[in-house]
Each structure stands twice: as structure tokens, then as C-alpha cells.
Amino acid sequence: MSIHAPLQYHPDAFRPHIHKAWVVLPNNLRYPAYALCKRMPHTYSGELVFNTSFAGYTEIITDPSYADQLVLFTHPHVGSYGIDPAHFQSGGPQCTAVLLNRLDYASDGAFAKWLLEADIPILFGLPTRELTQHIRHHGAMRCQIIIDAAATESQIQKIEVSNTPATFSNKLLDRVSCSEPRRFGNKGHTKLAVYDFGIKKNILHLLERRGCYGTCYPWHTSFETVMSDNPDGLVLSNGPGDPREYTQAVLEVAKAIGNIPILAICLGHQLLCLALGGQVTKLKFGHRGGNHPVQDLRLRRTYIAAHNHGYAVLEPSINGLNGVQTWFKNLTDQSLAGVISESRHFLSVQFHPEGAPGPHDTHYVFDEYLKHLATFKHLNLSRAFQEVTP
Amino acid sequence: MRNPRPGDTIFIIGAGPIVIGQACEFDYSGCQACKVLKEKGFRTVLLNSNPATIMTDPDMADAVYIEPMTPESCLSIIEKEKPNFLLPTMGGQTALNLTRALHKQGGLKTLQVLGATIDAIETAENREAFKKLVERLGYNCLRSVYVKHLDDALKALTHLSFPLILRSSFTLGGQGGIVVHTPEAYLLEIKNALDLSPVGEALVEQSCVGWKEIELEVMKDGHGNSLVVCGIENLDPMGVHTGDSITVAPLQTVSDGEYQIMRSQALDIMDGLGIQTGGANIQFCQDPKTKSFYVIEVNPRVSRSSALASKATGFPIAKIAALVAIGESLDAIQNDITRETPASFEPALDYVVVKLPKFNFEKFPSESSELGISMKAIGETMAVGRTFEESLMKGLRSLTQSNDPIQLFEEKYKMTAKNLDEEALRGMLGKPSADRLLYVWFAFEKGFTVDAVHNLTHISPWFLEKIQHLSSLRKSLKEDPTNNDRHTAHHHGFHQFDPDEGLTPYTFSTIDTCAAEFVSYTPYGYASASASKDELPKGDVPWVAIIGSGPNQIGQGLEFDSMCVHAIQGVKSKGFRTLMINNNPETVSTDYDCSDALVFEPIAPKDIVHTLKSFTPLKGVVLMMGGQSAINVAKAIQEADIPILGASQDRIDLCEDRDRFRQFLSECRLKSPEGCTLNTLDDLKQVADTLNFPMIVRPSFIIGGSDIHILANPKELQNFAQQLETQRTAPFPMVAEHFLSHALEYDCDVICDHEGNIVIAGIIEHVEQAGIHSGDSTGIFPPYYTDPSLIERIEQAAYTITRTLQVNGLLNIQFAIQDDELYVIEVNPRGSRTVPFLSKSTGLPIARIATQVALGETLADHFPLMDGIYSLNKAYIPFYSVKKPVFPFDRFKGADVILGPQMKSTGEAMGISRNFYTAYKKALIASGQSIPAPGSTFFITLCDEDKHLLAKMIRPLIEKGYHLVTTEGTHAALQKLGISSQKVYKNAEGHPNALDLVAQGRVHFIFNTTRSKRAMLDEIHIRRLAVRYRVPYCTDISEMQVISKLIQSWDFKEKVSNIRLYHDQVRLGGF
């Protein structure tokens, strides 16, 4: 098996860190490649997923939802505009590895340097289109990356990879959630509490821009603790992993429903639906990119939205629940993309209205949430007023 | 206002003749619209004056009008066809301008405009209104002032600083746009800009030269849904018109944050403009210092860029635009390629597309190849590869048809990195030109740094780094062709190695709109060395490949695309699978639903051979529809043992090798002008020993008559020889021939089947005399002035040639008659650019029949009564078709408008009528000329040789009440005839002079002939001025006689008619 990898140009500084490597898939498929990384020999493993965005690699790599994943970029040139910390969605790279067709050394190799220092291997020289087709056909799968200059082909052939999903219970959340409560925003008109399951910075940023401030809580904080600070609303963030494992989080979310206006995004949406009694299923290979249409069933309008999820809520399991309405539908596969309940005070979306990377078409989800918060406040005030007036 | 319903009639306006800034892309968009509207049950009515378009094929719409693109034609069509709706967004700026004109005349009262509203068109075009809109939405526009008079222009200077950009309002492709750096230049150019604008307005704008330029293609439906199909990044920064820029899709050097800012702004502006439905193109630029974006302009219609974006992504913008125009919503339209996802998505690309412009500066030697904001490119090529490097290299091969394009450039310009001195190179990098990419390449070969080149060119470092790497790879391979860089080079798009060198094989990937996220069903793809699974369509039905003609260039335009589409239809009808190979994104032939498989590949020897070998089983290759470009790869195909359908390599060689060709003609007992081959400069100097003056000299292998010279006397020969001596390039071997002055020319297209049966698909009479390139001549079919016995002689000669050549397919023969002697000028063993015109003049699908014949049918299958031979000139055709060329002189300010053996026209228009003069007049008007009404003034200055024709020509003008202005010689000659005229000076030697009169608008038509080089230079100013002030002119004595006749019979009532009604009258009979 010859390496398809283009023998491309590498600046001298990086040469010592380029090693022979293999991507080892279940069902006996092996793709030889090169890796840029400090550890050699070393084995990494994770779920192999692909993203079709043409830009926004920094946001993707720093998105905590990609924890434990090997992210393949279908776009051939990644790293082409360097690295700008302003694009970070968290403290640093979160995925396990990055898989590319070519390695780009633009801006003095900023991209390569960044991941090398962050200890995230870059696999390159891969037939990324073929791998994407493979995932499309067989589904997202757990793979291994073997970085070993000395490994022979027959050794590599013998490696067994099982495609049974890894179980993490809450370990992934522990990794990406804040370890203690953290304030965000300057004092504004609306105080929010955020369950941090690995939140992207841009969600907070867009809320701040709309006059919100508040506290991010570690994922395992009890609902009572969260409420003791008297927030006006609760945000359930995006995050990695299989929501069906997060029973503890689901219990806390269940307590919140109906008692405080909730905005739930991605993993948060799945947890909310589980708490409502809905069912979540694993998608074959998920939705990851910035080009899928979602339809707002209330406005009858279609928007292009950023997606990054491997699980989805089964619409029949949630449809018809008391006061719950389907809000968004993903038009590529008709899957459920959002639910809303006026009476139970939640807005919940599967996609990423915050973009980063991706279109800003659905920023209005945040506006809708703020409108709802205002109505809710007004409602409570008048209720309180009624209580004090004889 | 209501939505269209099936059964309604929709009127679609096309774009007219091909000009710079408006090429095949509008045939592509018009065809998509016509097809889908017909499918949806609408009645379609179409207007286009361009006979070479597929959209004017009689079956494309329910009624097709090949008539001048004027409000009058439109009004007549509206009266006849009573359409309910008008779709103006498919025919480029021409259609939008016509729609505005119709609106002003009150012609749109009975029908509703689909897509863009009149208001949206006005706002997008009026920069002041547009600027206000953009600012109201809270976005940035460049500082600018709108100017109507010189006074305004002076005032503008008080709040703007140099450099400034001047643009005229309502012009095509940025015509009239120019950058000025000084007040002097400003005052000079502002007047020009005001003159050029049909509404006398110009915009003075803060220059953003050197900034990053980006375009977004936006799509919107009438239900509030909108999306961006594709972003296109210009490699050449602001200052070079986007049509002249190298462009790349998707965007490469902008972050997601930056892209989303533009994207959101683009969608907002679409709404703000009031664009109801359809596609639009929005241009942005980015200040490199502040990183802020500025909105430059919006085209509220499908455009050249949207054609490129459609081909680059697989998202058929024009088709979807037509569907949303009739009220469909984007989420209800299916994506044809994936079948299960809706059209309301944004394509994801896992490859890189590079578009390279094609220039033809060699045809306009006095024109500098410097580029600016006024478009000069004639065509474009699109390359698809996995990476930017691979695509760029493929694009260069598509432009040059060479396996090693850089070497070709080196040879052509006698220039290598070594012999270029650094200072000169710096200068060339500093100003954008047609060849700047080559200089960038050489600069890196010479060791320039990316920073240095960036500072000179402002091209993004990312692109420069890639080019630097390519340049170093080539250098390393030149030093040691066997080294390991071969593999790297192979992966980066070089294609100069042998396939069995242990390199990764090429595989085909699909352009699937979704980066492989979904299954795709459309075999539309590209080859890449960046290994991936081969995605070639499977099956046992043999393929027939059709090779297109690549980028448009002068001499090779839309006609060949039209023939390729007919060839596809022909091949399909024979039950084979069709494989289309082309790289021109503007074309109909590269629409993914046109052929069974489509690949975007260079038409260069190695690329073509590996592509053909990948598609098995392969029945053969049709080269005859792709012009000279396709013929150029015949040798490589023959050597690879791939069967050619049509003329074999040997026949092609026979026609191209002048010695063999003369030998062949003498075997046929036919005459050709005396001639010889010149292998060296000495041969040229001594040519007068063997040939008589005047003579015509040209390189042996040419497209559209590049580099052809007519030498009248020994002095001109000497000058020419001297010129060659000092030139960097030596075009030898050359061919010299005796030039047939005052000869009449005929174009003849012939089909021949494998049994040797022959059909002459038409003999076209040229109005202009020999010496003017046939592509620039006015063509008449059936011939009007020629004696039937002469036609008979031409037919006999054509039969003899065809029978002897035994080419199974199409053949084009050019004849000349001098002193009753018939000469064969040249034979092209392929379809020529006259074929589509003949098809429209007769209703016969000539290219389709020729393809079926090349695949084994006999001509008797199509002409059941024929007996071995037949000529369409014998058919009963009770109407005349006249083809007039259009020229790009308004773009090339330095070029002379005098016609010669070098082809200069970019396109053609057709006039058709039962009356010859009406047909001629329609053709004149359709090609942008006009016939002034009686009472207006002709300016006449003729060379001595032509003066004897004055009496016959001028008397009718006088009788009709025209005034005459003449120069001295012509004045005197007229005086002798007893005709008085106003005498003026020719040039600025005194007043009143011709230049004054033209500039003051006191001359309405110009007759000007010249023979001597001196007089030619003298009179160039008048002709240039005529172009600038849009005064119609005529520089050919034969055509003047036609025009004078035409004026005599002034009172024709012009009628428009469905082309099918003409075709129905044709009776082939007489077999």
C-alpha cells in the first residue's frame, strides 16, 4: 500500500515532527498518511467525522463538541488564513486529531505550529473525499491513528479496531465543562444561568451583545444551586458525546422545565428533549458543516444554519407532548431541528444559531429568546403584583 | 401582480451578439430558463439576434425571434405573441437595458416583469441610489460622487483625493471605467466617461486599487428564502476588472467571520434592492489595513460570474432563477445532483476551481496588454483540481493547449527568468497585465521573495506561496527531470511525465454540490492526481467523446459550443453515451444535463488522452465541432490509437500543410493562389522572386488569422522583414501567397458520408472583398449578388474537393473569384463558424446531421431524394439571411477599426427577411449600427481607387435628401460629377475638420476607405472618434454600395417573424 500523500513542501522547522502514520478503520481499511505531531510512536483513537465547511477551521477545532473526535475536513486547503485567537470557541483545540488532504503552511505555518504545540496530531496526505464517502456509506466510526515510523504494513494490518462506541459516562463533560462557576458579560438587563456542557464562546458573545450577563455553571451543578442566584433565564449549551449517557444532567434539566425560560442548543436541545420524555437516536454520520437548510415552521421560511451533531431527537417521540411544538425541521433529511413551547417556556434548537463557523441567518433565535424572557418577566411581575394587591 | 400559471406566455430576452463582457454565458442561462419553463408548461417566446446561440434553435422556445435587439422588435413581438410576463434577467445587461427602454416607452403595460423589478434594475444601475441604499442598511460604500457635467466633475475634486476611478453609468462589463492619478488625466477622462454613458452620467469614486476583491452569488425566492451559492475570490486585487482577473472558488483567504459578514450583507442588500426573485452577483472589496468590507456593486441578474459559479458548484443558478421567478420556493425545488436534498442549501466544494481569462491582444497589436477596470478578456477557462496548485496548472494548460504551458510562454516570448533583468521584472509586476502571472512565476524563479512580489502586485501571499512552490518545482525538474520532485509535481498538477513512471494514476471525482456528503447521480467531474476512488460512470454502452473548443477567443466563439451541443444530440440519437470534454464555463455544452458525462479538462494532448482512455468502451472522438482547438489535439489522439470520427489526422495535415494542399488542389484541377512556404527570414526577403505583389504572409498554423499581413509592394515587404528581425518571436515557418485583390469571397460548408455522398449545406456570399477575414465579413445566404452559373461552378469545385478528400463529416471550403477565375483559398476539415448561421438560415440541424453521418448514417437518410450530391443553394428558400460581425473596438482604444486579414470580431448578429435589403438593414441594426434618417449627414472620404464608384453610390443619397461632408479629394471628385458637398479638413490641420464634426455630433454616418499605410494612419483618428461617439461607419467599398442601395429602398415595413415560419417555407426539392 503506497502512501498517496503528496510529497509536499515542508519548512525546515517542521520536518523533524513529520512521521509516517496510518488511519486504521474497522472492517480492515487502512489509509497510510503522514502526521505532524510531537509524540512518536503514539496511538490516538476517536470517532471519525467529517465537516464540509470551507472556512472556520479554527472555530471547528476549538469547538468542545468535537472532543474525542477525529475531524476530517473535506475542504482541501485548511489553515490558509492563519490562526486568530479571536476565532477560538474555547481555550484551545478540543478534537483528538485533524485529518486533511494537504497541510498548508500559510502565515509562516501558523496552523501547523498551533496544533503541534497543542499536541493535536495533523494527519495529511489522505484521500479525504474517499474517506468521506466511506463514512457516508458506513456511518461515523471509531478509528485509530497509529503514528509509528517503524511499523510495518503487516503489523498495521493486524490491528483490530472495534466499531462499538466508546462509553465515557460523564468523562467527556468533565473534560469540556468549566470546573467552577464562571461569570460572563458586563452587567446588563438580563441575568442568565448557563449549564456549560462545553459551550462555544460565540453563544455567550451573542447573548452579551443582547444585554445579557450571568454565570456559567459546571454541568453537574444542581438546579437549586443555579436558581439561588435568581437568574432570569437558563441556557443549556452545546457539547460533545452521547446525550443518552448524561442521565444526571437530564434530571437537573427536567427540574428546570416550566420554571424558567430555557434556551437550549445542540446537546442542550437533546438533553431538554430527553427530560421531556423524548427519544434520541444516533445519526448515521451526523450533520457537520455550514450549509444545511432548516425550516422555521412558524415563519415558513428556510434558513441556512451551522450544524454539528451526531445525534438527533426523534420527532414522533416529542410531537404531541403538552404545549410542545415542532419549531425547525432540517430539510436535507426532514429530521427534527428545533422545538418550542410558549407555555413551558423553552426554545430549543438542534443546529447552531451562533454560527462560528457558519451563517448568521438564525441569530434571530437569540432575539426570540430575549423576547420570551421579557414576556416571562412581565408575566411574573404582574403575577407578583396581583399577589401583593388585595 | 399574480404568480405565473402553466399556460401563461413568458417572453425571454437574450443577450444578442457576443461582445466583451457578454459571451456564451447568456446562451447558457437563456437555454436553462427556456428548457425549465417549457417543462413547467409555460409558453415561451424568445428574442435574440445571435444566430449562433442554442437558445435560438427553433425547438428551444414556442416562438423564437431572431430579430434586432431593439425596443421596436420587442414591441412588435409583444403585440403578436401577447405574453403575460417578461423575464429580463437571463440576457445580461442587454436585456436589462432593453427592459428599461421598453418601460420608458410604456411598452410594459400589458405584461408583468419577473425577477427583478424595474425599480431594482434602476437602483442597481444608478450608483448614487445604490450607495444610498447600502448606507441606509448600515454598510460601507466607497466614497464617490455622481457627475453629469464638467462643472460637477470639478466640484467632485474638492472632497475626493487621487487616485480615483471613473465609471460610466449603464455600460457593459465596466466599459469606460478607468483609474486616474492626476487632475489632468481626470479632466481628460471624465469627458470620455460622460460620452460613453448612454445617459450621460459618470461616477467618480475613491480608488481601492490593490484591495482584496470578492464576489458572492446570491439566490432568492419569492417566499423570503435566500442563500449564497458560492463565493469567488479574485487573485488579482481590485483595479483589474473581475472578468480579466484570475478568480478562485471557493474563497481561500478569508476567515469564516469575514465571510459571514459579507454573506449577511449580501442577503440584506438583495432584500433592500427589491429583487423579488432570482440570482444576483454582489461584489465586495476589503481594505487590507482596516479589514473592513466595502460593497462595490450588484448585478440583479444572472451573469458571467453566476455561470462560473454554476459550473464550479453544480448548482444551476439560471435554472433555479427561472423556477423561483415563476413562484416556486427554493425548499420545494429538488437538487438534481443529489436528488434527495432541496435546492435551498449552499454547495460545499471539496476541490478548488480556478478561472483564467483568455486575452487576444495579439489581434490588436497597437493595444497595450495592460489591464484595468474596463474588461478586455475575450473568453475564460475554468479548471477543477483537488488543490489550488493543481487547478492553476490545469487552467494554464487549458489556455495554452500545451503540456508545459510555461515552456510555451518562454518560447513564444523568447523570455525566461534568466534573461529578464530584475528591474524590468519589477516594473512588469507593478502593473497588471495579461501576462502578469507569468512574471510572478519568473520572479520566483529568479529568487524574489513572497513579500517582494506581494508588495508589487498586492496579490494575497497565500496564492503567491503556492505559485512560488510551483515555480521552484518546475525549476528543480528542469535541472534534474528524474528527481523525486517528479512525484510532488505530479500531485501539484504538472502533467508532463509519462504515465508509467510510477506516479499516482489520475482518477475522476464528481462535482456533487455537497463534498460527498450525499450520493450524487450526475456524472459531472474532473480528473485529479490527488488519489481518490474513481467515480466514473459504469456501463457497457460505448462512449462517444465530443471535444469542445475551450475558452472563447477571437475566431472561436459561441458557434463551436452550438455545434458541440448539436453533436451531442446527434450522438445520443445513435444510442451511444456522450462524453463532453471542455473547459469553458460559459457554455451550454458544459451544462451537466446536456451530455451523459461531462468533464472539465484541458484540451491539451496529455490531458485529453488520459481522459479518453478512462472512458471505456470508447467508440470514438468527435473533433470537428471544437474548432481549431480540438483539431490541435488530433495528433495526440491518433497516436494513442483512439479512433477519430470525421477527418483523420492525415486529412487535417493535408489541409494545413500548404505544400501538400497545393499538390492536392492541382490533382483536383483547381486553382489556388500562387504560394510558397517560408522557413527562414532569408526565404521571406527573397519571396518577391517567386511571387507577385500584393502578397499575403502568415504563420502556418493559426486560429482566426492571427499575425496575417498583406504586403502591397517591395517596400512593405522590406519593412515587414525588418520588423521580424527586431521582434523577439520568429513565427516561422510562414506561408506566403499571392493576394487576390478585388476578389469576391465565398464560404462553403459541406457534409460528406462514408459512401461518398455529399451535401453542400450552403454557400455564403461575402459582401466585403477578399483580404478581409471571412469571420469579419458580412455573409449573405442565399447569395444575392452572385450569378447562378458561378454558384454552380463553386458547387462543382466543392464536390470535387470533398470527393477527393473523403472526409466523413463536416468540411469548410473558402473560395475567391477574381476576374472570373475560381480559386480555393483554404479547406478546413471540420465544422466552421458559419454552420450555425446556415442552420438558422435553412432550418437544417447541420452539425447534428454531420455527427450522425460520422457515426455511420448516410446522407440519404436525411435527404431521401438526393442522388449522390445535393446543394442547399438549390433549395427553394424565399427569404434572405444576413450575418454581420460585431467588433470590440470600443474596448481597445488604440486599435484601428479598419478590417483586414486578421480577424477582429467577437460575435455576430443576423437579420432575416423576405426582402434582401430589409434583412441587411436588420443585420446592421442588430450588430449595433444604425441607418440615419433622410436629412442627416454622411461624411465621405474614399481612396482614389474607389472614387470611380462615387457616382453610383452618392446620387441616391442626394436624392433621398442626405447632406454630404467630404475631404478634399472626394470633394473634388464629386464636384466633377456635379455633386456639391461641404469640404472639411481631414485631421486637426485646420477648421472645420472631420474630427470636430464627429465630436459635435454633426456627422451621422461615415464612409471611409483607405489603401495606403500612410492614409490609414491619417484617418485612424476619425475612425477612433466614430467608435467613441457611436457614429456608424463603414470601411468597405462593397458594403457602402449595399448601404446606398438600402437607403434607396427606405420605406420597407419591417416585420418580425417567428423563425420557424421562415423555415417552414424552405423546400428542399430539386433532387
Contacts between the chains, C-beta under 8 A, distances in Angstrom:
chain1	res1	chain2	res2	distance
A	4	B	504	6.0
A	4	B	530	7.5
A	4	B	531	4.1
A	6	B	487	7.7
A	6	B	488	6.1
A	6	B	491	3.5
A	6	B	492	6.9
A	6	B	530	6.8
A	7	B	484	6.7
A	7	B	485	7.8
A	7	B	487	5.3
A	7	B	488	4.4
A	7	B	491	7.3
A	8	B	488	6.3
A	8	B	491	7.4
A	8	B	492	7.9
A	9	B	469	5.4
A	9	B	488	7.5
A	50	B	515	8.0
A	50	B	517	7.7
A	52	B	348	3.8
A	52	B	350	7.5
A	52	B	514	7.0
A	52	B	515	4.3
A	52	B	517	5.7
A	53	B	256	7.1
A	53	B	348	7.5
A	54	B	250	4.3
A	54	B	251	6.8
A	54	B	348	6.9
A	54	B	349	6.5
A	55	B	250	8.0
A	55	B	251	6.7
A	55	B	254	6.6
A	55	B	255	6.0
A	55	B	256	4.2
A	55	B	259	5.5
A	56	B	255	7.2
A	56	B	256	3.2
A	58	B	255	7.6
A	59	B	256	6.1
A	74	B	348	6.6
A	74	B	350	4.2
A	74	B	515	3.9
A	74	B	516	6.6
A	74	B	517	7.8
A	75	B	250	7.5
A	75	B	348	7.8
A	75	B	349	7.2
A	75	B	350	6.4
A	75	B	515	7.4
A	76	B	350	6.6
A	76	B	351	6.7
A	76	B	352	6.3
A	76	B	386	5.3
A	76	B	387	5.1
A	76	B	530	7.7
A	77	B	252	5.9
A	77	B	352	7.0
A	77	B	387	6.7
A	77	B	388	6.5
A	80	B	252	5.2
A	80	B	253	5.9
A	80	B	462	5.3
A	81	B	252	8.0
A	81	B	253	5.3
A	81	B	254	6.5
A	81	B	255	5.2
A	81	B	462	7.3
A	84	B	255	6.7
A	86	B	257	7.7
A	87	B	255	6.4
A	87	B	256	7.4
A	87	B	257	6.5
A	101	B	386	6.4
A	101	B	387	7.3
A	101	B	530	6.5
A	102	B	387	6.0
A	105	B	465	7.6
A	106	B	461	7.3
A	106	B	462	5.0
A	106	B	465	6.5
A	107	B	461	7.9
A	127	B	530	7.4
A	127	B	531	5.4
A	127	B	532	4.5
A	127	B	533	7.4
A	128	B	350	6.9
A	128	B	532	7.9
A	129	B	350	5.4
A	129	B	386	8.0
A	129	B	509	5.9
A	129	B	515	7.6
A	129	B	516	5.4
A	129	B	532	4.5
A	129	B	533	7.6
A	130	B	531	7.9
A	130	B	532	4.6
A	130	B	533	4.6
A	132	B	350	7.3
A	132	B	515	6.7
A	132	B	516	4.2
A	132	B	517	7.3
A	133	B	516	5.0
A	133	B	533	6.6
A	136	B	516	6.3
A	136	B	517	6.5
A	136	B	518	7.4
A	136	B	519	7.6
A	289	B	348	6.0
A	289	B	515	7.9
A	289	B	517	7.2
A	290	B	256	7.6
A	290	B	346	7.4
A	291	B	345	5.4
A	291	B	346	4.0
A	291	B	347	7.1
A	291	B	348	5.3
A	291	B	514	7.9
A	292	B	345	6.4
A	293	B	227	7.8
A	293	B	331	6.3
A	293	B	342	6.3
A	293	B	344	4.3
A	293	B	345	5.2
A	295	B	331	6.2
A	299	B	224	7.8
A	300	B	223	7.2
A	301	B	223	7.1
A	301	B	224	4.8
A	301	B	225	5.9
A	302	B	225	4.4
A	302	B	329	7.7
A	302	B	330	6.4
A	302	B	331	4.5
A	302	B	344	4.6
A	303	B	225	7.9
A	304	B	227	5.4
A	304	B	228	8.0
A	304	B	344	7.7
A	304	B	345	7.0
A	304	B	346	5.4
A	331	B	331	5.5
A	331	B	341	7.4
A	331	B	342	5.1
A	331	B	344	6.3
A	331	B	345	7.7
A	332	B	340	7.7
A	332	B	341	4.7
A	332	B	342	7.5
A	332	B	345	6.8
A	332	B	518	7.6
A	355	B	256	7.6
A	355	B	260	6.0
A	356	B	256	7.2
A	356	B	257	7.7
A	357	B	256	3.5
A	357	B	257	7.9
A	357	B	260	7.7
A	358	B	256	7.2
A	358	B	260	7.4
A	359	B	260	6.3
A	359	B	263	6.3
A	359	B	264	7.7
A	359	B	346	7.8
A	360	B	260	5.3
A	360	B	263	7.4
A	360	B	264	4.9
A	361	B	264	7.8
A	361	B	267	7.7
